[in-house]
């Protein structure tokens, strides 16, 4: 984000501007939460309508909400990129959050962070065979399903009985 030192100096020097800024931040945070994004005051600085409202301009709630709606995905993408970078840098807290994800999300998140499957901390040893099978059965792509099954240690899917009989009859 840009440098907002001048704006923050104005906010800190005037009680009325500070009150309007707090109100604008609260509106932006509420709109972002409705979209599932957590925004703090520093992120709200990116909302031009909120800054303009704090300085005393006549901004309607609809204008403020529209800009907050546009800001939420940008902040979410920035937060995700920062989290992926922390994972790539092997930050212990980020790795802990990664390991708390379900296995399929953990693998895809690790890939987005640029890690290979072997670099991800594996907790699948604690996973029962039934849980691993449940994860594998949710994968639609058969090639990916086999690859994940082998990685989780449950091997290839069994050959159907019909095919096995055919093979024995030969």
DSSP file (Angstrom, degrees, kcal/mol; ACC not computed):
  #  RESIDUE AA STRUCTURE BP1 BP2  ACC     N-H-->O    O-->H-N    N-H-->O    O-->H-N    TCO  KAPPA ALPHA  PHI   PSI    X-CA   Y-CA   Z-CA
    1    1 A X              0   0    0      0, 0.0     3,-0.1     0, 0.0    45,-0.0   0.000 360.0 360.0 360.0 162.0    0.0    0.0    0.0
    2    2 A X        -     0   0    0      1,-0.1     2,-0.6    43,-0.1    43,-0.0  -0.136 360.0 -85.5 -72.0 172.6    1.0    3.6   -0.4
    3    3 A X        +     0   0    0      1,-0.1     3,-0.2     2,-0.0     4,-0.1  -0.729  41.3 179.6 -84.4 120.7    2.4    5.8    2.3
    4    4 A X     >  +     0   0    0     -2,-0.6     4,-2.7     1,-0.2     5,-0.2  -0.027  39.8 122.3-111.0  28.0   -0.5    7.3    4.3
    5    5 A X  H  > S+     0   0    0      1,-0.2     4,-2.1     2,-0.2     5,-0.2   0.897  74.8  49.8 -60.5 -42.2    1.7    9.2    6.8
    6    6 A X  H  > S+     0   0    0     -3,-0.2     4,-1.9     2,-0.2    -1,-0.2   0.929 112.5  47.1 -63.3 -44.7    0.1   12.6    6.0
    7    7 A X  H  > S+     0   0    0      1,-0.2     4,-2.4     2,-0.2    -2,-0.2   0.934 112.6  49.1 -61.9 -45.8   -3.4   11.2    6.3
    8    8 A X  H  X S+     0   0    0     -4,-2.7     4,-2.5     1,-0.2    -1,-0.2   0.838 107.4  55.7 -64.8 -32.1   -2.6    9.6    9.6
    9    9 A X  H  X S+     0   0    0     -4,-2.1     4,-1.2    -5,-0.2    -1,-0.2   0.901 109.0  47.3 -65.0 -40.1   -1.1   12.8   10.9
   10   10 A X  H  X S+     0   0    0     -4,-1.9     4,-1.0     2,-0.2     3,-0.3   0.921 111.9  50.3 -65.7 -43.7   -4.3   14.6   10.1
   11   11 A X  H >< S+     0   0    0     -4,-2.4     3,-0.5     1,-0.2     7,-0.3   0.914 112.3  47.2 -60.5 -43.5   -6.3   11.8   11.9
   12   12 A X  H 3< S+     0   0    0     -4,-2.5    -1,-0.2     1,-0.2    -2,-0.2   0.727 111.9  50.6 -72.3 -21.2   -4.1   12.0   14.9
   13   13 A X  H 3< S+     0   0    0     -4,-1.2     2,-0.5    -3,-0.3    -1,-0.2   0.602 107.1  55.0 -93.7 -11.2   -4.3   15.8   15.1
   14   14 A X    <X  -     0   0    0     -4,-1.0     4,-2.2    -3,-0.5    -1,-0.1  -0.978  59.5-159.2-129.9 125.6   -8.1   16.2   14.9
   15   15 A X  H  > S+     0   0    0     -2,-0.5     4,-2.4     2,-0.2     5,-0.2   0.890  96.7  50.4 -67.5 -39.9  -10.6   14.5   17.2
   16   16 A X  H  > S+     0   0    0      2,-0.2     4,-2.3     1,-0.2    -1,-0.2   0.905 112.8  46.0 -67.5 -40.0  -13.5   15.0   14.8
   17   17 A X  H  > S+     0   0    0      2,-0.2     4,-2.6     1,-0.2    -1,-0.2   0.901 112.2  52.4 -66.6 -39.7  -11.5   13.5   11.9
   18   18 A X  H  X S+     0   0    0     -4,-2.2     4,-2.3    -7,-0.3    -2,-0.2   0.900 109.7  48.4 -62.5 -41.6  -10.4   10.7   14.2
   19   19 A X  H  X S+     0   0    0     -4,-2.4     4,-2.1     2,-0.2    -2,-0.2   0.925 113.2  46.6 -65.3 -44.6  -14.0    9.9   15.1
   20   20 A X  H  X S+     0   0    0     -4,-2.3     4,-2.6    34,-0.2    -2,-0.2   0.883 111.6  52.6 -64.7 -37.2  -15.1    9.9   11.5
   21   21 A X  H  X S+     0   0    0     -4,-2.6     4,-2.8    33,-0.3     5,-0.2   0.921 108.4  50.0 -64.1 -43.3  -12.1    7.7   10.6
   22   22 A X  H  X S+     0   0    0     -4,-2.3     4,-2.1     1,-0.2    -1,-0.2   0.898 112.2  48.4 -61.5 -40.2  -13.0    5.2   13.3
   23   23 A X  H  X S+     0   0    0     -4,-2.1     4,-1.9     2,-0.2    -2,-0.2   0.915 112.6  47.8 -65.4 -43.4  -16.6    5.1   12.0
   24   24 A X  H  X S+     0   0    0     -4,-2.6     4,-2.3     2,-0.2    -2,-0.2   0.905 110.9  51.0 -64.8 -41.8  -15.4    4.6    8.4
   25   25 A X  H  X S+     0   0    0     -4,-2.8     4,-2.9     1,-0.2     5,-0.2   0.916 108.3  52.8 -61.4 -43.0  -13.0    1.8    9.5
   26   26 A X  H  X S+     0   0    0     -4,-2.1     4,-2.3     1,-0.2    -1,-0.2   0.899 109.5  48.6 -61.0 -40.5  -15.9    0.1   11.3
   27   27 A X  H  X S+     0   0    0     -4,-1.9     4,-2.2     2,-0.2    -1,-0.2   0.921 112.8  47.5 -65.2 -43.3  -18.1    0.2    8.2
   28   28 A X  H  X S+     0   0    0     -4,-2.3     4,-2.4     1,-0.2    -2,-0.2   0.910 112.3  49.7 -64.3 -42.4  -15.2   -1.2    6.0
   29   29 A X  H  X S+     0   0    0     -4,-2.9     4,-2.6     1,-0.2    -1,-0.2   0.908 110.3  50.8 -63.1 -42.2  -14.5   -4.0    8.5
   30   30 A X  H  X S+     0   0    0     -4,-2.3     4,-1.7    -5,-0.2    -2,-0.2   0.918 111.4  46.9 -62.8 -44.8  -18.2   -4.9    8.7
   31   31 A X  H  X S+     0   0    0     -4,-2.2     4,-0.8     1,-0.2    -1,-0.2   0.912 113.6  48.7 -63.8 -42.5  -18.5   -5.1    4.9
   32   32 A X  H ><>S+     0   0    0     -4,-2.4     5,-2.6     1,-0.2     3,-0.8   0.895 108.2  53.6 -66.0 -40.2  -15.3   -7.2    4.7
   33   33 A X  H ><5S+     0   0    0     -4,-2.6     3,-1.4     1,-0.3    -1,-0.2   0.864 102.0  58.8 -62.9 -35.0  -16.4   -9.6    7.4
   34   34 A X  H 3<5S+     0   0    0     -4,-1.7    -1,-0.3     1,-0.3    -2,-0.2   0.783 108.1  46.8 -63.4 -25.2  -19.6  -10.2    5.5
   35   35 A X  T <<5S-     0   0    0     -3,-0.8    -1,-0.3    -4,-0.8    -2,-0.2   0.385 123.8-106.4 -95.1   1.7  -17.4  -11.4    2.6
   36   36 A X  T < 5S+     0   0    0     -3,-1.4     2,-0.4     1,-0.3    -3,-0.2   0.717  80.0 124.8  83.2  21.7  -15.3  -13.5    5.0
   37   37 A X      < -     0   0    0     -5,-2.6     2,-0.6    -8,-0.1    -1,-0.3  -0.944  54.8-138.8-118.0 135.3  -12.2  -11.3    5.0
   38   38 A X        -     0   0    0     -2,-0.4     2,-0.4    -3,-0.1    -9,-0.1  -0.828  26.0-178.6 -93.8 120.3  -10.6   -9.9    8.1
   39   39 A X        -     0   0    0     -2,-0.6     2,-0.2   -10,-0.2    -6,-0.1  -0.953   6.9-165.0-120.3 136.8   -9.5   -6.2    7.6
   40   40 A X     >  -     0   0    0     -2,-0.4     4,-2.1     1,-0.0     3,-0.2  -0.503  43.3 -87.3-107.9-176.2   -7.7   -4.1   10.1
   41   41 A X  H  > S+     0   0    0      1,-0.2     4,-0.9     2,-0.2    -1,-0.0   0.871 126.2  54.9 -61.7 -37.9   -7.2   -0.3   10.2
   42   42 A X  H  4 S+     0   0    0      1,-0.2     3,-0.4     2,-0.2     4,-0.3   0.884 109.8  46.9 -64.5 -37.4   -4.1   -0.5    8.1
   43   43 A X  H >4 S+     0   0    0      1,-0.2     3,-1.7    -3,-0.2    -1,-0.2   0.861 104.6  61.3 -70.3 -34.9   -5.9   -2.4    5.4
   44   44 A X  H >< S+     0   0    0     -4,-2.1     3,-2.0     1,-0.3    -1,-0.2   0.721  85.8  76.4 -65.8 -19.9   -8.8    0.1    5.6
   45   45 A X  T 3< S+     0   0    0     -4,-0.9    -1,-0.3    -3,-0.4    -2,-0.2   0.774  84.3  66.0 -60.0 -24.0   -6.3    2.9    4.6
   46   46 A X  T <  S+     0   0    0     -3,-1.7     2,-0.9    -4,-0.3    -1,-0.3   0.571  79.6  92.3 -74.5  -8.0   -6.6    1.4    1.0
   47   47 A X    <>  -     0   0    0     -3,-2.0     4,-1.9     1,-0.2     3,-0.3  -0.780  59.3-167.1 -92.2 105.6  -10.2    2.5    0.8
   48   48 A X  H  > S+     0   0    0     -2,-0.9     4,-2.7     1,-0.2     5,-0.2   0.874  86.4  55.5 -59.7 -40.0  -10.3    5.9   -0.7
   49   49 A X  H  > S+     0   0    0      1,-0.2     4,-2.5     2,-0.2    -1,-0.2   0.871 106.3  51.4 -64.0 -36.6  -13.9    6.5    0.2
   50   50 A X  H  > S+     0   0    0     -3,-0.3     4,-2.3     2,-0.2    -1,-0.2   0.919 112.0  46.0 -66.4 -43.0  -13.2    5.8    3.9
   51   51 A X  H  X S+     0   0    0     -4,-1.9     4,-1.5     2,-0.2    -2,-0.2   0.923 113.9  48.6 -64.7 -42.9  -10.3    8.3    3.9
   52   52 A X  H  <>S+     0   0    0     -4,-2.7     5,-2.0     1,-0.2     4,-0.3   0.906 111.0  50.4 -64.0 -42.1  -12.4   10.9    2.1
   53   53 A X  H ><5S+     0   0    0     -4,-2.5     3,-1.6     1,-0.2    -1,-0.2   0.914 107.6  53.7 -61.3 -43.3  -15.3   10.4    4.5
   54   54 A X  H 3<5S+     0   0    0     -4,-2.3   -33,-0.3     1,-0.3   -34,-0.2   0.838 103.8  56.3 -61.7 -32.6  -13.0   10.8    7.5
   55   55 A X  T 3<5S-     0   0    0     -4,-1.5    -1,-0.3    -5,-0.1    -2,-0.2   0.490 127.1 -97.9 -81.1  -1.9  -11.8   14.2    6.1
   56   56 A X  T < 5S+     0   0    0     -3,-1.6    -3,-0.2     1,-0.3    -2,-0.1   0.474  73.4 142.4 106.3   2.3  -15.3   15.4    6.0
   57   57 A X      < -     0   0    0     -5,-2.0     2,-1.1     1,-0.1    -1,-0.3  -0.395  61.5-103.0 -74.7 155.2  -16.5   14.9    2.5
   58   58 A X        +     0   0    0     -2,-0.1     2,-0.5     2,-0.0    -1,-0.1  -0.681  52.5 165.6 -81.9 100.7  -20.1   13.8    1.8
   59   59 A X        -     0   0    0     -2,-1.1     2,-0.1    -6,-0.1    -3,-0.0  -0.972  29.8-132.9-117.6 128.7  -19.7   10.1    1.0
   60   60 A X     >  -     0   0    0     -2,-0.5     4,-2.2     1,-0.1     5,-0.2  -0.390  21.2-116.3 -77.2 158.9  -22.9    8.0    1.0
   61   61 A X  H  > S+     0   0    0      1,-0.2     4,-2.8     2,-0.2     5,-0.2   0.850 116.5  57.4 -61.3 -33.8  -22.9    4.6    2.7
   62   62 A X  H  > S+     0   0    0      2,-0.2     4,-2.5     1,-0.2    -1,-0.2   0.906 106.9  47.1 -64.8 -41.5  -23.4    3.0   -0.7
   63   63 A X  H  > S+     0   0    0      2,-0.2     4,-2.0     1,-0.2    -2,-0.2   0.920 114.2  47.2 -64.9 -43.3  -20.2    4.5   -2.1
   64   64 A X  H  X S+     0   0    0     -4,-2.2     4,-2.1     1,-0.2    -2,-0.2   0.918 113.7  47.8 -64.1 -43.6  -18.3    3.5    1.0
   65   65 A X  H  X S+     0   0    0     -4,-2.8     4,-2.5     2,-0.2    -2,-0.2   0.897 108.8  54.2 -65.2 -40.4  -19.7    0.0    0.9
   66   66 A X  H  X S+     0   0    0     -4,-2.5     4,-1.7     1,-0.2    -1,-0.2   0.912 111.4  44.6 -62.1 -42.7  -19.0   -0.4   -2.8
   67   67 A X  H  X S+     0   0    0     -4,-2.0     4,-1.9     2,-0.2    -1,-0.2   0.871 112.0  52.5 -69.6 -35.2  -15.3    0.5   -2.3
   68   68 A X  H  X S+     0   0    0     -4,-2.1     4,-2.0     2,-0.2    -2,-0.2   0.883 107.6  52.2 -66.2 -37.4  -15.1   -1.8    0.7
   69   69 A X  H  X S+     0   0    0     -4,-2.5     4,-0.7     1,-0.2    -1,-0.2   0.892 111.9  46.3 -64.1 -39.4  -16.5   -4.7   -1.4
   70   70 A X  H  X S+     0   0    0     -4,-1.7     4,-0.6     1,-0.2    -2,-0.2   0.815 112.3  51.6 -70.9 -30.2  -13.8   -4.0   -4.0
   71   71 A X  H  X S+     0   0    0     -4,-1.9     4,-2.4     1,-0.2     3,-0.3   0.841  94.7  71.0 -75.7 -34.5  -11.1   -3.8   -1.3
   72   72 A X  H  X S+     0   0    0     -4,-2.0     4,-2.6     1,-0.2     5,-0.2   0.886  98.2  45.8 -56.5 -47.9  -11.9   -7.1    0.4
   73   73 A X  H  X S+     0   0    0     -4,-0.7     4,-2.4     1,-0.2    -1,-0.2   0.866 112.2  52.9 -65.4 -32.4  -10.7   -9.5   -2.3
   74   74 A X  H  X S+     0   0    0     -4,-0.6     4,-2.2    -3,-0.3    -2,-0.2   0.936 112.2  44.1 -65.2 -45.8   -7.5   -7.4   -2.7
   75   75 A X  H  X S+     0   0    0     -4,-2.4     4,-2.8     2,-0.2     5,-0.2   0.905 112.8  52.4 -65.6 -41.5   -6.8   -7.7    1.0
   76   76 A X  H  X S+     0   0    0     -4,-2.6     4,-2.4    -5,-0.2    -2,-0.2   0.913 110.7  47.3 -61.3 -42.9   -7.6  -11.4    1.0
   77   77 A X  H  X S+     0   0    0     -4,-2.4     4,-2.4     2,-0.2    -1,-0.2   0.895 112.6  49.5 -65.4 -39.7   -5.3  -12.1   -1.9
   78   78 A X  H  X S+     0   0    0     -4,-2.2     4,-2.2     2,-0.2    -2,-0.2   0.913 111.7  48.4 -65.2 -43.0   -2.5  -10.0   -0.2
   79   79 A X  H  X S+     0   0    0     -4,-2.8     4,-2.3     2,-0.2    -2,-0.2   0.894 112.1  49.5 -64.7 -39.6   -3.0  -11.9    3.1
   80   80 A X  H  X S+     0   0    0     -4,-2.4     4,-2.7     2,-0.2    -2,-0.2   0.915 110.2  50.3 -65.8 -42.1   -2.9  -15.2    1.3
   81   81 A X  H  X S+     0   0    0     -4,-2.4     4,-2.1     1,-0.2    -2,-0.2   0.898 110.9  49.3 -62.6 -40.0    0.3  -14.3   -0.5
   82   82 A X  H  X S+     0   0    0     -4,-2.2     4,-2.1     2,-0.2    -1,-0.2   0.904 111.9  48.4 -65.5 -40.6    1.9  -13.3    2.8
   83   83 A X  H  X S+     0   0    0     -4,-2.3     4,-2.2     2,-0.2    -2,-0.2   0.904 110.5  50.8 -66.4 -41.1    0.8  -16.6    4.4
   84   84 A X  H  X S+     0   0    0     -4,-2.7     4,-2.6     1,-0.2    -1,-0.2   0.884 110.0  50.8 -63.4 -37.6    2.1  -18.6    1.4
   85   85 A X  H  X S+     0   0    0     -4,-2.1     4,-2.0     2,-0.2    -1,-0.2   0.901 108.7  51.0 -65.9 -40.6    5.4  -16.7    1.7
   86   86 A X  H  <>S+     0   0    0     -4,-2.1     5,-2.7     2,-0.2    -2,-0.2   0.895 111.3  48.6 -63.0 -38.7    5.6  -17.5    5.4
   87   87 A X  H ><5S+     0   0    0     -4,-2.2     3,-1.7     1,-0.2    -2,-0.2   0.931 110.8  49.8 -64.9 -45.2    5.0  -21.2    4.6
   88   88 A X  H 3<5S+     0   0    0     -4,-2.6    -2,-0.2     1,-0.3    -1,-0.2   0.831 109.6  52.1 -62.3 -31.8    7.7  -21.1    1.9
   89   89 A X  T 3<5S-     0   0    0     -4,-2.0    -1,-0.3    -5,-0.2    -2,-0.2   0.377 116.2-118.2 -85.0   4.5   10.1  -19.5    4.5
   90   90 A X  T < 5 -     0   0    0     -3,-1.7     2,-0.3     1,-0.2    -3,-0.2   0.842  42.8-178.4  61.2  38.2    9.3  -22.4    6.9
   91   91 A X     >< -     0   0    0     -5,-2.7     4,-2.7     1,-0.1     5,-0.2  -0.548  26.2-137.2 -64.5 125.0    7.8  -20.1    9.6
   92   92 A X  H  > S+     0   0    0     -2,-0.3     4,-2.2     1,-0.2    -1,-0.1   0.870 101.3  48.3 -57.9 -40.6    6.8  -22.4   12.5
   93   93 A X  H  > S+     0   0    0      2,-0.2     4,-2.3     1,-0.2    -1,-0.2   0.911 113.2  47.9 -66.5 -40.9    3.4  -20.8   13.1
   94   94 A X  H  > S+     0   0    0      2,-0.2     4,-2.3     1,-0.2    -2,-0.2   0.898 111.6  49.8 -66.2 -40.4    2.5  -20.8    9.4
   95   95 A X  H  X S+     0   0    0     -4,-2.7     4,-2.4     2,-0.2    -1,-0.2   0.886 109.4  52.7 -64.9 -37.6    3.6  -24.5    9.1
   96   96 A X  H  X S+     0   0    0     -4,-2.2     4,-1.0    -5,-0.2    -2,-0.2   0.927 110.1  47.1 -62.9 -44.8    1.4  -25.3   12.2
   97   97 A X  H  < S+     0   0    0     -4,-2.3     4,-0.4     1,-0.2     3,-0.4   0.885 111.5  52.5 -63.4 -37.5   -1.6  -23.6   10.6
   98   98 A X  H >< S+     0   0    0     -4,-2.3     3,-1.3     1,-0.2    -2,-0.2   0.914 107.0  51.8 -62.6 -43.5   -0.8  -25.5    7.4
   99   99 A X  H 3< S+     0   0    0     -4,-2.4    -1,-0.2     1,-0.3    -2,-0.2   0.683 101.4  61.9 -70.1 -17.4   -0.8  -28.8    9.3
  100  100 A X  T 3< S+     0   0    0     -4,-1.0    -1,-0.3    -3,-0.4    -2,-0.2   0.605  87.0  94.9 -82.2 -12.0   -4.2  -28.1   10.8
  101  101 A X  S <  S-     0   0    0     -3,-1.3    -3,-0.0    -4,-0.4     5,-0.0  -0.380  92.5 -91.4 -74.6 156.5   -5.8  -28.0    7.4
  102  102 A X    >>  -     0   0    0      1,-0.1     4,-2.7    -2,-0.1     3,-0.5  -0.347  46.8-104.0 -60.8 153.0   -7.5  -31.1    6.0
  103  103 A X  H 3> S+     0   0    0      1,-0.2     4,-2.3     2,-0.2     5,-0.2   0.850 119.0  50.0 -53.0 -43.1   -5.0  -33.2    3.9
  104  104 A X  H 3> S+     0   0    0      1,-0.2     4,-1.8     2,-0.2    -1,-0.2   0.881 114.8  44.1 -67.4 -35.8   -6.3  -32.2    0.5
  105  105 A X  H <> S+     0   0    0     -3,-0.5     4,-2.6     2,-0.2     5,-0.2   0.863 110.9  55.6 -72.5 -35.9   -6.2  -28.5    1.4
  106  106 A X  H  X S+     0   0    0     -4,-2.7     4,-2.3     2,-0.2    -2,-0.2   0.918 109.4  46.5 -61.5 -43.3   -2.7  -28.9    3.0
  107  107 A X  H  X S+     0   0    0     -4,-2.3     4,-2.2    -5,-0.2    -2,-0.2   0.935 114.6  45.4 -66.3 -46.4   -1.3  -30.4   -0.2
  108  108 A X  H  X S+     0   0    0     -4,-1.8     4,-2.2     1,-0.2    -2,-0.2   0.888 114.0  49.4 -67.2 -36.6   -2.8  -27.7   -2.5
  109  109 A X  H  X S+     0   0    0     -4,-2.6     4,-1.7     2,-0.2    -1,-0.2   0.914 110.3  50.6 -66.6 -42.2   -1.7  -24.9   -0.1
  110  110 A X  H  <>S+     0   0    0     -4,-2.3     5,-2.8    -5,-0.2     4,-0.3   0.894 109.7  51.0 -62.6 -39.2    1.8  -26.3    0.0
  111  111 A X  H ><5S+     0   0    0     -4,-2.2     3,-1.5     1,-0.2    -1,-0.2   0.921 108.2  51.1 -63.8 -43.2    1.9  -26.5   -3.8
  112  112 A X  H 3<5S+     0   0    0     -4,-2.2    -1,-0.2     1,-0.3    -2,-0.2   0.816 107.2  54.8 -64.1 -28.3    0.8  -22.8   -4.1
  113  113 A X  T 3<5S-     0   0    0     -4,-1.7    -1,-0.3    -5,-0.1    -2,-0.2   0.535 123.0-109.5 -80.4  -5.6    3.6  -21.9   -1.6
  114  114 A X  T < 5S+     0   0    0     -3,-1.5     2,-0.3    -4,-0.3    -3,-0.2   0.624  73.0 136.8  89.8  13.8    6.0  -23.7   -4.0
  115  115 A X      < -     0   0    0     -5,-2.8    -1,-0.3    -6,-0.2     2,-0.1  -0.704  49.7-129.2 -94.2 146.5    6.7  -26.6   -1.8
  116  116 A X    >>  -     0   0    0     -2,-0.3     3,-1.1     1,-0.1     4,-0.7  -0.417  32.6-101.2 -82.6 168.5    7.0  -30.2   -3.1
  117  117 A X  G >4 S+     0   0    0      1,-0.3     3,-0.6     2,-0.2    -1,-0.1   0.831 122.0  53.8 -61.6 -33.4    5.0  -33.0   -1.4
  118  118 A X  G 34 S+     0   0    0      1,-0.2    -1,-0.3     3,-0.0     4,-0.1   0.697 102.3  58.7 -76.6 -17.6    8.1  -34.2    0.4
  119  119 A X  G <4 S+     0   0    0     -3,-1.1     2,-0.3     2,-0.1    -1,-0.2   0.625  85.5  93.5 -86.5 -12.9    8.8  -30.8    2.0
  120  120 A X  S << S-     0   0    0     -4,-0.7     2,-0.3    -3,-0.6   -13,-0.0  -0.610  90.1-108.3 -80.6 136.9    5.4  -30.6    3.7
  121  121 A X        -     0   0    0     -2,-0.3     2,-0.5     1,-0.1    -1,-0.1  -0.510  39.2-138.0 -63.7 123.7    5.3  -31.8    7.2
  122  122 A X        +     0   0    0     -2,-0.3     3,-0.1    -4,-0.1    -1,-0.1  -0.763  36.2 165.4 -94.8 124.0    3.4  -35.0    7.0
  123  123 A X    >   +     0   0    0     -2,-0.5     3,-1.3     1,-0.1     4,-0.4   0.232  52.2 103.6-110.4   9.0    0.8  -35.8    9.6
  124  124 A X  G >   +     0   0    0      1,-0.3     3,-0.7     2,-0.2    -1,-0.1   0.669  63.6  75.6 -70.5 -12.5   -0.8  -38.6    7.6
  125  125 A X  G 3  S+     0   0    0      1,-0.3    -1,-0.3    -3,-0.1    -2,-0.1   0.864  97.2  48.0 -62.3 -33.7    0.9  -41.2    9.9
  126  126 A X  G <  S+     0   0    0     -3,-1.3     2,-0.3     2,-0.1    -1,-0.3   0.616  93.5  98.4 -80.3 -12.3   -1.7  -40.4   12.5
  127  127 A X  S <  S-     0   0    0     -3,-0.7    -3,-0.0    -4,-0.4     2,-0.0  -0.574  77.5-123.6 -78.9 134.6   -4.5  -40.7   10.0
  128  128 A X     >  -     0   0    0     -2,-0.3     4,-2.4     1,-0.1     5,-0.2  -0.298  22.9-110.6 -71.9 163.6   -6.3  -44.0   10.0
  129  129 A X  H  > S+     0   0    0      1,-0.2     4,-2.4     2,-0.2     5,-0.2   0.875 120.2  53.7 -62.2 -36.6   -6.5  -46.0    6.8
  130  130 A X  H  > S+     0   0    0      2,-0.2     4,-2.2     1,-0.2    -1,-0.2   0.902 108.8  48.1 -65.3 -41.3  -10.2  -45.2    6.6
  131  131 A X  H  > S+     0   0    0      2,-0.2     4,-2.0     1,-0.2    -2,-0.2   0.911 112.1  49.3 -65.6 -41.4   -9.6  -41.5    6.9
  132  132 A X  H  X S+     0   0    0     -4,-2.4     4,-2.4     1,-0.2    -2,-0.2   0.914 111.1  49.7 -63.4 -41.9   -6.9  -41.7    4.2
  133  133 A X  H  X S+     0   0    0     -4,-2.4     4,-2.5     1,-0.2    -1,-0.2   0.887 108.0  54.0 -63.4 -38.8   -9.3  -43.6    1.9
  134  134 A X  H  X S+     0   0    0     -4,-2.2     4,-0.7     2,-0.2    -1,-0.2   0.902 109.7  47.5 -61.8 -41.4  -12.0  -41.1    2.5
  135  135 A X  H >< S+     0   0    0     -4,-2.0     3,-0.8     1,-0.2     4,-0.4   0.929 112.8  48.8 -63.7 -45.8   -9.7  -38.3    1.4
  136  136 A X  H >< S+     0   0    0     -4,-2.4     3,-1.5     1,-0.2    -2,-0.2   0.885 105.7  56.8 -64.3 -39.8   -8.6  -40.2   -1.7
  137  137 A X  H 3< S+     0   0    0     -4,-2.5    -1,-0.2     1,-0.3    -2,-0.2   0.684  98.1  63.0 -68.6 -16.7  -12.2  -41.1   -2.7
  138  138 A X  T << S+     0   0    0     -3,-0.8     2,-0.5    -4,-0.7    -1,-0.3   0.616  82.4  94.0 -80.7 -12.6  -13.0  -37.3   -2.8
  139  139 A X    <   -     0   0    0     -3,-1.5     6,-0.1    -4,-0.4    -3,-0.0  -0.709  58.8-164.9 -85.4 124.4  -10.5  -36.7   -5.6
  140  140 A X        +     0   0    0     -2,-0.5     2,-0.4     4,-0.0    -1,-0.2   0.877  65.9  82.7 -78.8 -39.3  -12.2  -36.9   -9.0
  141  141 A X     >  -     0   0    0      1,-0.2     4,-2.7     2,-0.1     5,-0.2  -0.546  69.8-150.6 -71.8 119.2   -9.1  -37.3  -11.2
  142  142 A X  H  > S+     0   0    0     -2,-0.4     4,-2.2     1,-0.2     5,-0.2   0.861  94.6  50.0 -61.8 -36.8   -8.2  -41.0  -11.3
  143  143 A X  H  > S+     0   0    0      2,-0.2     4,-2.2     1,-0.2    -1,-0.2   0.937 113.8  44.7 -66.5 -45.3   -4.5  -40.3  -11.9
  144  144 A X  H  > S+     0   0    0      1,-0.2     4,-2.8     2,-0.2     5,-0.3   0.892 110.4  56.5 -63.8 -39.8   -4.3  -37.8   -9.0
  145  145 A X  H  X S+     0   0    0     -4,-2.7     4,-2.4     1,-0.2    -2,-0.2   0.921 109.2  45.2 -58.2 -46.1   -6.3  -40.2   -6.8
  146  146 A X  H  X S+     0   0    0     -4,-2.2     4,-2.4     2,-0.2    -1,-0.2   0.907 112.9  50.9 -64.3 -42.0   -3.7  -43.0   -7.3
  147  147 A X  H  X S+     0   0    0     -4,-2.2     4,-2.0     1,-0.2    -2,-0.2   0.919 113.2  44.3 -63.4 -44.2   -0.9  -40.6   -6.7
  148  148 A X  H  X S+     0   0    0     -4,-2.8     4,-2.4     2,-0.2    -1,-0.2   0.892 111.3  54.4 -68.3 -39.0   -2.4  -39.3   -3.5
  149  149 A X  H  <>S+     0   0    0     -4,-2.4     5,-2.5    -5,-0.3     6,-0.7   0.919 110.3  46.1 -60.7 -43.6   -3.3  -42.8   -2.3
  150  150 A X  H ><5S+     0   0    0     -4,-2.4     3,-0.8     4,-0.2    -1,-0.2   0.895 112.0  51.5 -65.5 -39.0    0.3  -43.9   -2.8
  151  151 A X  H 3<5S+     0   0    0     -4,-2.0    -2,-0.2     1,-0.2    -1,-0.2   0.859 108.9  50.8 -66.3 -34.6    1.6  -40.8   -1.0
  152  152 A X  T 3<5S-     0   0    0     -4,-2.4    -1,-0.2    -5,-0.1    -2,-0.2   0.502 117.9-115.0 -82.0  -3.2   -0.8  -41.5    1.9
  153  153 A X  T < 5S+     0   0    0     -3,-0.8    -3,-0.2    -4,-0.4    -2,-0.1   0.703  86.5 112.0  83.5  20.0    0.5  -45.0    2.1
  154  154 A X      < -     0   0    0     -5,-2.5    -4,-0.2     1,-0.2    -5,-0.1   0.392  66.7-146.0-106.1   4.2   -2.7  -46.9    1.2
  155  155 A X        -     0   0    0     -6,-0.7    -1,-0.2    -5,-0.2     2,-0.1  -0.030  39.7 -25.7  69.6-169.2   -1.3  -48.1   -2.1
  156  156 A X  S    S-     0   0    0      1,-0.1     2,-0.1    -7,-0.1     3,-0.1  -0.389  73.5 -94.5 -78.6 156.4   -3.2  -48.7   -5.3
  157  157 A X        -     0   0    0      1,-0.1    -1,-0.1    -2,-0.1     3,-0.1  -0.418  52.2 -97.2 -66.1 144.6   -6.9  -49.4   -5.4
  158  158 A X        -     0   0    0      1,-0.1     2,-0.2    -2,-0.1    -1,-0.1  -0.297  38.4-106.7 -66.0 149.0   -7.7  -53.2   -5.6
  159  159 A X        -     0   0    0      1,-0.1    -1,-0.1    -3,-0.1     5,-0.0  -0.509  44.6 -99.2 -72.6 142.3   -8.4  -54.8   -8.9
  160  160 A X     >  -     0   0    0     -2,-0.2     4,-2.3     1,-0.1     5,-0.2  -0.223  26.0-118.4 -63.5 154.3  -12.0  -55.6   -9.4
  161  161 A X  H  > S+     0   0    0      1,-0.2     4,-2.5     2,-0.2     5,-0.2   0.883 113.0  55.4 -60.4 -39.7  -13.1  -59.2   -8.8
  162  162 A X  H  > S+     0   0    0      1,-0.2     4,-2.0     2,-0.2    -1,-0.2   0.916 109.8  45.1 -61.4 -44.3  -14.2  -59.6  -12.4
  163  163 A X  H  > S+     0   0    0      1,-0.2     4,-2.3     2,-0.2    -1,-0.2   0.899 111.5  53.1 -67.4 -39.4  -10.9  -58.6  -13.8
  164  164 A X  H  X S+     0   0    0     -4,-2.3     4,-2.0     1,-0.2    -2,-0.2   0.905 108.5  50.2 -62.5 -41.0   -9.1  -60.8  -11.3
  165  165 A X  H  X S+     0   0    0     -4,-2.5     4,-2.0     1,-0.2    -1,-0.2   0.917 109.5  51.3 -62.6 -42.9  -11.2  -63.8  -12.4
  166  166 A X  H  X S+     0   0    0     -4,-2.0     4,-0.8     1,-0.2    -1,-0.2   0.903 109.5  50.1 -60.3 -41.0  -10.3  -63.1  -16.0
  167  167 A X  H  < S+     0   0    0     -4,-2.3     3,-0.5     1,-0.2    -1,-0.2   0.882 111.1  48.6 -67.1 -36.9   -6.7  -63.0  -15.2
  168  168 A X  H  < S+     0   0    0     -4,-2.0    -1,-0.2     1,-0.2    -2,-0.2   0.827 105.3  59.2 -70.7 -31.9   -6.9  -66.3  -13.3
  169  169 A X  H  <        0   0    0     -4,-2.0    -1,-0.2     1,-0.3    -2,-0.2   0.698 360.0 360.0 -72.4 -18.4   -8.7  -68.0  -16.2
  170  170 A X     <        0   0    0     -4,-0.8    -1,-0.3    -3,-0.5    -2,-0.1   0.478 360.0 360.0 -74.4 360.0   -6.0  -67.3  -18.6
